[in-house]
């Protein structure tokens, strides 16, 4: 099967509409957003920048890496900030489910990485090939040895499609094979497969592995939207949707109150759940998927539409380094060993982690980065100043859970699974137009503000 | 406070993404206002009903059409927060309409000299 970089993104997608990005327009926009008037309006309340000549390396140019870089530039005067990442395209991953269900065109989730790299940051367009934290060095895929005083690990995660025998990411979109996670081209291909499937209906198999996932709501959103697209096409009645998860009985989501609500909705939609049932093999040509129980019992099922959610783990470069957890439940996945409150590495105090790579109980979402990027930048600044990191993260994350086209629930929760709505009037389990509007219109502008280090 | 700051940034980034349209509207507003203010006899008082009527029309139309323009429907408004959000957005469009119509109507309905 084809391997992809870091968190499963290919370096340069070749997509219709994406390649025609108007560079000139973007330059004007960038210049405009940097204008003094704009800066004056949009800047956070000013605080004096701390003078330092610290060398800070950030591994990864996703939301976490760029957001922390933007903030460090504002908080530190004289620091050298370097981002290492080969990816030329920045993916707005929260939009993948919208692309994969025919709501958004793909160009809404694609931007040149260069548009978001903050002025003043040195960008090395290579991948990190090796972390050597004992020597305070990273080695790039081009062989450069980059020394640092402080390191922020923001590599994202690895989509481990290789664990599913016969799975070929390149085959997504054909023969009913779908997977929203693999990147923008896979999201487009997933919509191609779903659009074809809904015309006639048939057997849909939806999957969810056990273990840490980024945007754990995405498999649920896809299931809701498959049902909705069938309903719209008038083919739901002659279709069957089966949801297979590696999780224990009556579990499809980690927050119980949300889990129970989703199960009740699925029951009303006639969706059938299968627990402790892990997708282990697929034969795309024959349209057959094989599931295994924890006891090793295997069952092969035919399908007309299969949505594959791959197991996820840390990229090898982290997993095989001394930065990974050595013990605890996060060790098998090779996740970054950070303190869940300060996001500081537990053994290397000059290392912080942000985003999907963190070995923390929950929160592999853009919303988690929104809330934790200011904290990481602050705590890192504290460490540079010789102080202890004093800001503590509560594990905030958020999931605008689409229940059908036009409606969603805005669910926010913390490490403990406690619902934590940002605004008191928001009812998390209330399906609503506002939550939908936020998902389709407001969250990308918020995301861009996070990239710019403003919110 | 954070949520207000976040909302301001969302509005700002939304406007920035549509900056050509925003720029045109600002120029039209500035041009109309300048023209109306610099001409003697502009009928500001009689322009108000026109501006408010136009704003109300646009507000109502926006209220009715915005859900479907955002791939939803009025039927998806399930509780008061949804209605308040939609009303606020419709009000915003109405305000812009009023701002454009007021100087225009003042110009067109010049008082007899």
Interface residues (C-beta under 8 A of the other chain):
Chain A: X29 X32 X33 X41 X42 X44 X103 X405 X406 X407 X422 X423 X425 X426 X427 X430 X431 X432 X433 X434 X436 X437 X440 X441 X442 X444 X445 X446 X448 X449 X454 X455
Chain B: X2 X3 X5 X6 X9 X10 X11 X12 X13 X14 X16 X17 X19 X67 X70 X71 X72 X73 X76 X77 X78 X79 X81 X82 X85 X86
